[in-house]
């Protein structure tokens, strides 16, 4: 947090709702005399000294370029309208981008290294390789003919390999269950052969207890596939497939598509509910009943849901008839 008096806070109407509504005027803060303590001074001097290290500059540039493909996916995974199918598709694209980055690391790092040299020139830092020590057990040795080859082998390649392996390990698809649910999407099931449907039924057997008539699932899949083939443009999302699926004709598929639509992609929605509870369960509301607290939290989380006030009032009057509401109740 920036030091400074409270009266330096300024409202910025250009900021969107939900962002930090107060911002500091940096120019005024620079003119202020900051009260630096010894710990802050030592930390600032350490950071400034690190920026004079050429190896640190290379690390920062590599970090920026390798992690750039993750920027969009970190934002998309926190949205409410993303389903598991879209999440897996986006993650697959990101993993492919990082894998392609590792494949062409030689050409990419040459471009990055030019940025490193430009930044080092601005910071008045010389291009140099760390001095090799004969008995250093904590630093890997990377023999190279030039500084660019050294930093590519010591920083760029290991970091890219680590990010690539972490993405593959953390987001490895649970193929049998998730792919089975994805195959219910019209744009995918039309590409399947009829002989593959028994295997699909077997994979969907995980949800046997949730289905009303599991034995008729194969027949429903055959009819559903024929219906999707007659569509001019089969949809490629779970929600659109659910809207096209009739509960009377496809009772099992409706349940499966509902399960696929509500599978949480991340824990962001649960964390939002925890934050909402902390805002409402205050010391002045310590005796709130569970039902009322749940209602308040849901109203806070889904504030943009349209509510018909007249309909709510009429339901309240019909549920609790009073003589005061007699004329309205009769209408």
Residue pairs with C-beta under 8 A, 6 or more apart in sequence:
2 24
2 29
3 29
3 32
3 34
3 35
4 24
4 28
4 29
4 32
8 24
8 25
8 28
8 29
8 32
9 22
9 23
9 24
10 22
10 23
10 24
10 25
11 21
11 22
12 21
12 22
12 23
15 21
15 23
36 44
50 56
51 57
51 123
51 125
52 123
52 124
52 125
53 125
54 116
54 120
54 125
54 126
54 127
54 128
55 130
55 151
55 155
57 116
57 119
57 120
57 123
57 125
58 113
58 116
58 151
58 155
59 155
61 112
61 115
61 116
61 119
62 109
62 112
62 155
62 156
62 159
62 160
63 159
65 108
65 112
66 98
66 101
66 156
66 159
66 160
66 163
67 163
69 94
69 97
69 98
69 101
70 94
72 90
72 94
73 90
73 91
73 94
76 82
76 86
76 87
76 90
77 87
77 90
77 265
77 266
77 268
78 266
78 268
80 269
82 265
83 237
83 238
83 239
83 260
83 261
83 263
83 265
84 178
84 181
84 238
84 260
84 263
84 265
85 182
85 185
85 237
85 238
85 260
86 237
87 265
88 173
88 178
88 182
91 167
91 171
94 167
95 164
95 167
95 168
95 171
98 160
98 163
98 164
98 167
99 164
101 108
101 160
102 157
102 160
102 161
102 164
105 152
105 156
105 157
105 160
106 152
109 148
109 151
109 152
109 156
110 148
112 156
113 148
113 151
113 152
116 151
117 127
120 126
120 127
127 147
128 147
129 144
129 147
129 150
129 151
130 139
132 141
133 139
140 154
142 150
142 153
142 154
144 150
144 152
144 153
173 179
176 203
177 203
177 206
179 203
180 200
180 203
180 204
180 206
181 204
181 238
181 256
181 259
181 260
181 263
182 188
182 260
183 189
183 192
183 200
184 224
184 238
184 241
184 253
184 256
184 257
184 260
185 234
185 235
185 236
185 237
185 238
185 241
186 228
186 231
186 234
186 235
186 236
186 240
186 241
186 244
187 228
187 234
187 235
187 236
188 236
189 221
189 224
189 225
189 228
190 225
190 228
190 229
190 234
192 200
192 225
194 222
194 225
197 218
197 221
197 222
197 225
198 218
200 221
201 217
201 218
201 221
204 217
204 256
205 214
207 255
207 256
207 259
208 214
210 255
210 259
211 217
211 251
211 252
211 255
211 256
212 251
212 252
212 255
213 251
213 252
214 252
216 252
217 252
217 253
220 249
220 250
220 251
220 252
220 253
221 253
223 249
223 250
224 245
224 250
224 253
228 234
235 241
235 244
238 257
238 260
238 261
239 261
241 257
242 254
242 257
242 258
242 261
245 253
245 254
245 257
246 254
247 254
264 270
272 301
273 297
273 301
276 297
276 300
276 301
277 293
277 297
279 300
280 288
280 293
280 296
280 297
280 300
281 288
281 293
285 293
288 296
314 328
317 325
317 328
317 329
318 329
321 329
